[in-house]
Amino acid sequence: MLEEEHLITNASAVGDYFRSGLASINSDLPGRIKEIRGLGLMVGVELGGSYAKSILQELLSAGIVANAVGDTILRFVPPLVVTREDCDRVVEALRTALRAAAPIQG
């Protein structure tokens, strides 16, 4: 199935697209995201403040499942069949959650 459905190729292409979309948040909300790192669809977003857990609650309210590592890093590990449209939805939900987040600490 991995080969027939081109899931590895999809993970690479959509992962690049997803990270690019996440990077676009910084032009809209400078300082809210410190770093974006990942490989394929495994993506970590280091926040410019200590509010990852509150962001997770906002994302869950929007129907998006993610994970927090401490209170500064969000981790996304979507399925291999994820689409660009799915990633767009996550990016917009994260943008909205970051707009509503507490002021940047530091």
C-alpha beads as a LAMMPS data file, in Angstrom:
LAMMPS data file: protein, C-alpha beads

106 atoms
105 bonds

1 atom types
1 bond types

-500.0 500.0 xlo xhi
-500.0 500.0 ylo yhi
-500.0 500.0 zlo zhi

Masses

1 110.0

Atoms # bond

1 1 1 0.000 0.000 0.000
2 1 1 2.860 2.393 0.782
3 1 1 4.150 1.999 -2.772
4 1 1 0.805 1.730 -4.577
5 1 1 -0.624 4.831 -2.909
6 1 1 2.704 6.749 -3.092
7 1 1 2.401 7.492 0.630
8 1 1 6.114 8.089 1.196
9 1 1 6.208 10.608 -1.656
10 1 1 3.058 12.218 -0.245
11 1 1 4.611 12.439 3.231
12 1 1 7.634 14.262 1.857
13 1 1 5.710 16.663 -0.399
14 1 1 2.899 17.421 2.020
15 1 1 5.374 17.671 4.911
16 1 1 7.282 20.384 3.022
17 1 1 4.005 22.134 2.249
18 1 1 2.908 21.892 5.901
19 1 1 6.167 23.361 7.231
20 1 1 5.931 26.166 4.679
21 1 1 2.399 26.956 5.820
22 1 1 3.497 26.974 9.443
23 1 1 6.363 29.317 8.553
24 1 1 3.833 31.727 7.022
25 1 1 2.375 32.261 10.495
26 1 1 5.520 34.120 11.525
27 1 1 5.006 36.750 8.850
28 1 1 1.498 37.281 10.234
29 1 1 2.380 36.899 13.930
30 1 1 6.114 37.605 14.379
31 1 1 7.712 36.006 17.406
32 1 1 4.932 33.543 18.123
33 1 1 6.899 30.698 16.526
34 1 1 10.587 30.367 17.325
35 1 1 11.457 27.380 15.164
36 1 1 9.847 24.778 12.927
37 1 1 11.634 21.476 12.481
38 1 1 10.759 18.080 11.180
39 1 1 11.148 15.318 8.680
40 1 1 8.361 14.345 6.332
41 1 1 5.113 14.726 8.230
42 1 1 6.676 14.654 11.704
43 1 1 6.755 18.323 12.636
44 1 1 7.759 20.170 15.797
45 1 1 6.867 23.810 16.367
46 1 1 8.805 25.619 19.073
47 1 1 6.789 28.530 20.376
48 1 1 8.127 31.925 21.359
49 1 1 6.437 31.646 24.760
50 1 1 5.356 29.087 27.319
51 1 1 1.801 28.350 26.289
52 1 1 1.826 25.120 24.261
53 1 1 -0.710 23.436 26.529
54 1 1 -3.234 26.241 26.142
55 1 1 -2.699 26.177 22.370
56 1 1 -3.391 22.438 22.433
57 1 1 -6.764 23.082 24.037
58 1 1 -7.643 25.542 21.270
59 1 1 -6.557 23.063 18.603
60 1 1 -8.592 20.260 20.192
61 1 1 -11.621 22.557 20.194
62 1 1 -11.078 22.940 16.447
63 1 1 -10.917 19.149 16.028
64 1 1 -7.141 18.984 15.592
65 1 1 -5.064 16.512 17.567
66 1 1 -1.496 17.446 18.428
67 1 1 0.863 16.884 21.330
68 1 1 2.923 19.153 23.564
69 1 1 6.485 18.582 24.661
70 1 1 6.795 20.693 27.775
71 1 1 5.048 24.023 27.438
72 1 1 6.987 25.401 24.466
73 1 1 6.848 22.749 21.730
74 1 1 3.899 21.477 19.713
75 1 1 4.292 18.181 17.918
76 1 1 2.267 17.177 14.861
77 1 1 2.334 13.639 13.454
78 1 1 -0.481 13.381 10.891
79 1 1 -1.274 10.170 8.998
80 1 1 0.544 9.431 5.735
81 1 1 -2.676 10.064 3.785
82 1 1 -2.963 13.685 4.951
83 1 1 -3.701 16.238 2.228
84 1 1 -2.622 19.818 1.651
85 1 1 -6.165 20.894 2.506
86 1 1 -5.862 19.127 5.865
87 1 1 -2.595 20.956 6.501
88 1 1 -4.192 24.281 5.552
89 1 1 -6.874 23.626 8.168
90 1 1 -4.243 22.959 10.849
91 1 1 -2.246 26.072 9.897
92 1 1 -5.330 28.292 10.109
93 1 1 -6.398 26.760 13.431
94 1 1 -2.901 27.296 14.841
95 1 1 -2.830 30.879 13.540
96 1 1 -6.170 31.540 15.268
97 1 1 -5.006 29.896 18.509
98 1 1 -1.771 31.897 18.531
99 1 1 -3.675 35.145 17.976
100 1 1 -5.778 34.365 21.038
101 1 1 -2.803 33.209 23.162
102 1 1 -1.374 35.117 26.078
103 1 1 1.292 37.716 25.291
104 1 1 4.745 36.389 24.540
105 1 1 6.783 35.834 27.683
106 1 1 10.479 36.327 27.806

Bonds

1 1 1 2
2 1 2 3
3 1 3 4
4 1 4 5
5 1 5 6
6 1 6 7
7 1 7 8
8 1 8 9
9 1 9 10
10 1 10 11
11 1 11 12
12 1 12 13
13 1 13 14
14 1 14 15
15 1 15 16
16 1 16 17
17 1 17 18
18 1 18 19
19 1 19 20
20 1 20 21
21 1 21 22
22 1 22 23
23 1 23 24
24 1 24 25
25 1 25 26
26 1 26 27
27 1 27 28
28 1 28 29
29 1 29 30
30 1 30 31
31 1 31 32
32 1 32 33
33 1 33 34
34 1 34 35
35 1 35 36
36 1 36 37
37 1 37 38
38 1 38 39
39 1 39 40
40 1 40 41
41 1 41 42
42 1 42 43
43 1 43 44
44 1 44 45
45 1 45 46
46 1 46 47
47 1 47 48
48 1 48 49
49 1 49 50
50 1 50 51
51 1 51 52
52 1 52 53
53 1 53 54
54 1 54 55
55 1 55 56
56 1 56 57
57 1 57 58
58 1 58 59
59 1 59 60
60 1 60 61
61 1 61 62
62 1 62 63
63 1 63 64
64 1 64 65
65 1 65 66
66 1 66 67
67 1 67 68
68 1 68 69
69 1 69 70
70 1 70 71
71 1 71 72
72 1 72 73
73 1 73 74
74 1 74 75
75 1 75 76
76 1 76 77
77 1 77 78
78 1 78 79
79 1 79 80
80 1 80 81
81 1 81 82
82 1 82 83
83 1 83 84
84 1 84 85
85 1 85 86
86 1 86 87
87 1 87 88
88 1 88 89
89 1 89 90
90 1 90 91
91 1 91 92
92 1 92 93
93 1 93 94
94 1 94 95
95 1 95 96
96 1 96 97
97 1 97 98
98 1 98 99
99 1 99 100
100 1 100 101
101 1 101 102
102 1 102 103
103 1 103 104
104 1 104 105
105 1 105 106
